[in-house]
Structures are given as structure tokens and as C-alpha cells.
């Protein structure tokens, strides 16, 4: 895994020189070699079928038209020679081509045919490949749970068979599904394993897609510098592979690099978008092309260049007209292949019914595409009319737009305030009324039995009353702080904060409380460790964590406060040797109304809001908070905050 953490320029240059050399034995030569072999007239039919199917797979994400061409040749030869194995591979390839065109019904039918044939042949590798394709079908329909189920089956088969290249491909597919499903930790681990397998094999096409996935994981985790490095690796591999590059991964990498450039305010944003448009247009990638033009329209809108906004929209229509023509041709060819397979399999009325259904599906899709193009034309016409009208009535439209925005914002704000009010009164009625009732009971007891109480009894009651008042005041403070946070009245004012300047005074303050319980507090903080956060909110979080640590640590216990720097973040932990937290309670520890209130080792009471506020304040400062605990051994709360530059 160290390959992905290389930071020295020297190693980076060496790495991509290796990629340049490896291409001589890699993806480009693999395709050229297969095409040269397929043209050999002396080649056996069985071997020619195998090569044609391999070429179809190689071109799947490079050129759909070429993938179809070689699949058609393999199909004709397989049917003529009655090769069941060749036919099974053809059906799998047809399934892949159909799902890239988002024809999931047809794709599912072909993959089921392929799977049946491979099962009859006892070909576990073919079955594993079918699982990969079936997973892709579910992914394109955004059913990531099902997709991961089949990718894991493929991983198990290829791992047991000792097939590293297929294992690397299936691991890459699984990692991408995990990323799309939001499981970023598993996605990163799985993708790293895939790259460690594929790199020695010089499978640059799939490697570029792996780097794309790693970049998307980094982007979602807000690790923008690492994301940029991985997306640029995709571009470099694309330059090495040239026309045989993984163009889907390259287009997506360009779109993400444009978004990163926007965040940095760099002029490269439009350069990346122009290149993405060109690549998506050349390869007829509908969704990436739509995303690229959308980002381009947003870019020119931010630049207030409305003429280029209009121009971009017009160019989108021209490109879509061209794409529509190509799409009709591709789908016509696919339909021809489907009809040929169906006529071979079924020579009865069922064939005619399925043929009519297929034609109806294609006609509906054509109608949908035509409707979409018509809608785009209408939108463009409306946009042009809007800008022309806007020039004549700009002042009036700006006023109306401003008023509408104010009304919408106030409406949304009223809904938010109403939800906060309901939640606030729920907490007040439940958590604040109870201690006030206890206080009233103390006062009534004192009032009704004053003459019969001894001085010692009075002192004992006053001590308990003072303790209850302190808890109630602490609860009230936390309620008000929480309410202000929910109503967005507590602003975040980040600044460079030296952690020692916050932690040492708090350690001295809580050291007094700790001494009463014979608790030892240890502080290990680098002198110059500085974070970028709101000092008041960070102090509130640290104060709550130290207070809890003292509260839940028994006599003669230990509390450790440790901080360290890792890359561009600071990691701060508050650990105690206390009673620990039950696993069921950890699930709701940071949730209002569900976390409950637990007494300390000597009956100290909590408010139930402290940790909720800690989580909100840390997240507002671009950080995270987590807890590890074991019953009877203690707890460890860990905070991660960005370092000050």
C-alpha cells in the first residue's frame, strides 16, 4: 500500500516512467496483439471465438461500437460451429453492452442465458465473470447492496481459483460499489488491495479506474489534496494508454478536478471542463457529458458571462443531436443481434411476442430521447427569451426574485424554528421539570420540619440542595447553549488555537475536583500544537470531556489527556480508567433525548446534553468525535481537528 503514499517528486517521476515502459507490454499492445491474431486465416474456430470475445471485453469501456462489432463476429461463428462455451461468452458480452446503454431488461436476459450455459459446462470462472456483470447491472440501477453481493461472490471464486487479474478486477468493482453505498472505510481498503494486485500485472486500464475510486473517496472525506493527486494519476495513465485508455474513468476524473479547481479558485476549472466535454462527446457518454455541461454553465454563471451560458446550452443541443443519431445506430445494431439470437433460440409464437415487446421498448426509448431533446430545446428557447426579457425588465425581475428568495428563506426558517421549538420544549418538560420538582421537595421538607431539624441535618440538606441547584444550573446552561446552536445563533469564529493554552488551565481546574477523589491527571500535549477552530467551542468540548472523565472515574483512577499531529490534523484524546459505557448506550450517546443520563461513581448527575453539544461544535469546526469504551475498564473520547496553517 505504500505506493499510494509516495510523496517525493523523484519517486513520482520514477513511478510514471515505469507506467510508460509497461504500456509496451500492457493494455495497448494487448488489444493490438489480439486484433492481429484474429486476422490470421489459419486460426482454429474455437481460438478465434475466444479472441473475438476477449476483444469485445477489452473495448467495452473504450469503444462500444467496436465491442459490438467483435461480439457480432463471435456470435456468428459460435452459432455456426455450435460452440456452447463461445456462445456463453457472447451472451455475457451482450449483457455488458446492453447495460452500458441502460437497457437493463435485455441485459438481465442475456446474463441469465450466459450463467445457465456456464453452469452446464461446470465453468466456475465463467460463473464468476457473470456475477461481475450481474453486479454491474444492479449498480447501474443504483441497487448497491445487490451489486456488492454478486461482486463478493466473484471475489470468492477468483480468490479460490488463484486468478490474480480477475481477482483484482472484481475487488475494484466491489470497492467502487462500497464507495457508492457510502462505506468509505471498506471501499478504501478493498481498492488498495485491488491496486496491489493489478499494479504488478500492469493492467493500467483498471488501475486508472482504481485511482478514480480512491480520488472519489478522498473527495467525500474532504481530503482534497489527496483526491487531486489520485485524479491526476488517472490523467497520466490516460495519456500513456492513448486511444486504449479507460475513458469513463478519465472523464469522471476531469469533472472532479474541475470541482477541486473551483474550490481553490483556480483558472484550470474551465480547462478541465472543456477536456471532459471533448472526451465525453467523442465517446458518446451521455451522463458525463450532461454533468460536464452543467458544471460549465455553472462556471459561466458565476463569471456572469451569460452569452457563454447560452452558447454552452446551444452546443449541448448540437452534441445531443449527434449523440441521438449515433445512439439510434448503436441500438439498431444491438436490436439486430438480439433478434438473431432470439430466432435461433425460439422458433414459435413466444419469439414473435418477445420481438414485439423488444421493438416496443426500443420505440419507447426513442420517444423518451426525442422528448428529452425537445425538452432541452424548449428550455433553451425559454432561457433565450428570459435573457432578452431580463434586459428590458431587469430592475423589476431583480426585485421580484429578491422578494421571492426572502419569502422562501423565511418559510424554511419558520419550519426549522418550529421543529427546534418542539424539540426544545420536549427536553424542558422532561429534563428540567424533574430536578425542579426535587428542589421543591427539598424546600417543602425544610419548611415543614424546620423546628425538628438539627444543625447537622440542615447542613446535610443544604449540601444536597446546593448540589441539586448546581446540576439544574448546568442543565439550564446546556439547554440554552444547545438551543442557540440549533437556532444558528452561536456563530463559529475559527482561529489559530494553541491547544496547551486551553487544556492546561482546564487540567488545573479539574485537578482540584480530581484530587478529592485521588484521581491522577496526566497531560501530554506538544507545546506548539495549533489547531484551526473556534476557541470558545473547543474549550466547551474539552471542559465537558474532562468533567465526564472526573465524574465517571472511581477513586485512585487515572485520566490521560493526549494530543498528537498526523499529517494535516490534530488528534486529541481524553481517556479515563472509569466504569465504561454499555455498547447499547454508545449508539445513542450523541443523540438528543436518547442518550439518557448516568450518575457518576459518587452519584454525580449529568445533563444529557453535554456530549450532544460536543458533537455539534466539533462538526461545525470541520472535525469529528468518536468514543471507544469497555465496561469496567474505562472510556476514550477522541477528537480530530484541522491544523492551523
C-alpha positions, 0 to 999 in steps of 0.5 A: 500500500505504500505506493499510494503514499509516495510523496517525493517528486523523484519517486513520482517521476520514477513511478510514471516512467515505469507506467510508460515502459509497461504500456509496451507490454500492457493494455495497448499492445494487448488489444493490438496483439489480439486484433492481429491474431484474429486476422490470421486465416489459419486460426482454429474456430474455437481460438478465434471465438475466444479472441473475438470475445476477449476483444469485445471485453477489452473495448467495452469501456473504450469503444462500444461500437467496436465491442459490438462489432467483435461480439457480432463476429463471435456470435456468428461463428459460435452459432455456426460451429455450435460452440456452447462455451463461445456462445456463453461468452457472447451472451455475457458480452451482450449483457455488458453492452446492453447495460452500458446503454441502460437497457437493463431488461435485455441485459438481465436476459442475456446474463441469465442465458450466459450463467445457465450455459456456464453452469452446464459446462461446470465453468466456475470462472465463467460463473464468476465473470457473470456475477461481475456483470450481474453486479454491474447491472444492479449498480447501474440501477443504483441497487448497491447492496445487490451489486456488492453481493454478486461482486463478493461472490466473484471475489470468492471464486477468483480468490479460490481459483488463484486468478490474480487479474480477475481477482483484482478486477472484481475487488475494484468493482466491489470497492467502487460499489462500497464507495457508492453505498457510502462505506468509505472505510471498506471501499478504501481498503478493498481498492488498495488491495485491488491496486496491489494486485493489478499494479504488478500485472500492469493492467493500467486500464483498471488501475486508472479506474482504481485511482478514480475510486480512491480520488472519489473517496478522498473527495467525500472525506474532504481530503482534497489534496489527496483526491487531486493527486489520485485524479491526476494519476488517472490523467497520466495513465490516460495519456500513456494508454492513448486511444486504449485508455479507460475513458469513463474513468478519465472523464469522471476524473476531469469533472472532479478536478474541475470541482477541486479547481473551483474550490481553490479558485483556480483558472484550470476549472474551465480547462478541465471542463472543456477536456471532459466535454471533448472526451465525453462527446467523442465517446458518446457518454451521455451522463458525463457529458450532461454533468460536464455541461452543467458544471460549465454553465455553472462556471459561466454563471458565476463569471456572469458571462451569460452569452457563454451560458447560452452558447454552452446550452446551444452546443449541448443541443448540437452534441445531443443531436449527434449523440441521438443519431449515433445512439439510434445506430448503436441500438439498431445494431444491438436490436439486430443481434438480439433478434438473431439470437432470439430466432435461433433460440425460439422458433414459435409464437413466444419469439414473435411476442418477445420481438414485439415487446423488444421493438416496443421498448426500443420505440419507447426509448426513442420517444423518451430521447426525442422528448428529452431533446425537445425538452432541452430545446424548449428550455433553451428557447425559454432561457433565450427569451428570459435573457432578452426579457431580463434586459428590458425588465431587469430592475423589476425581475431583480426585485421580484426574485429578491422578494421571492428568495426572502419569502422562501428563506423565511418559510424554511426558517419558520419550519426549522424554528418550529421543529427546534421549538418542539424539540426544545420544549420536549427536553424542558418538560422532561429534563428540567421539570424533574430536578425542579420538582426535587428542589421543591421537595427539598424546600417543602421538607425544610419548611415543614420540619424546620423546628425538628431539624438539627444543625447537622441535618440542615447542613446535610440538606443544604449540601444536597440542595446546593448540589441539586441547584448546581446540576439544574444550573448546568442543565439550564446552561446546556439547554440554552447553549444547545438551543442557540446552536440549533437556532444558528445563533452561536456563530463559529469564529475559527482561529489559530488555537494553541491547544496547551493554552486551553487544556492546561488551565482546564487540567488545573481546574479539574485537578482540584475536583480530581484530587478529592477523589485521588484521581491522577491527571496526566497531560501530554500535549506538544507545546506548539500544537495549533489547531484551526477552530473556534476557541470558545467551542473547543474549550466547551468540548474539552471542559465537558470531556474532562468533567465526564472523565472526573465524574465517571472515574472511581477513586485512585483512577487515572485520566490521560489527556493526549494530543498528537499531529498526523499529517494535516490534523490534530488528534486529541484524546481524553481517556479515563480508567472509569466504569465504561459505557454499555455498547447499547448506550454508545449508539445513542450517546450523541443523540438528543433525548436518547442518550439518557443520563448516568450518575457518576461513581459518587452519584454525580448527575449529568445533563444529557446534553453535554456530549450532544453539544460536543458533537455539534461544535466539533462538526461545525469546526470541520472535525469529528468525535468518536468514543471507544469504551469497555465496561469496567475498564474505562472510556476514550473520547477522541477528537480530530481537528484541522491544523492551523496553517 
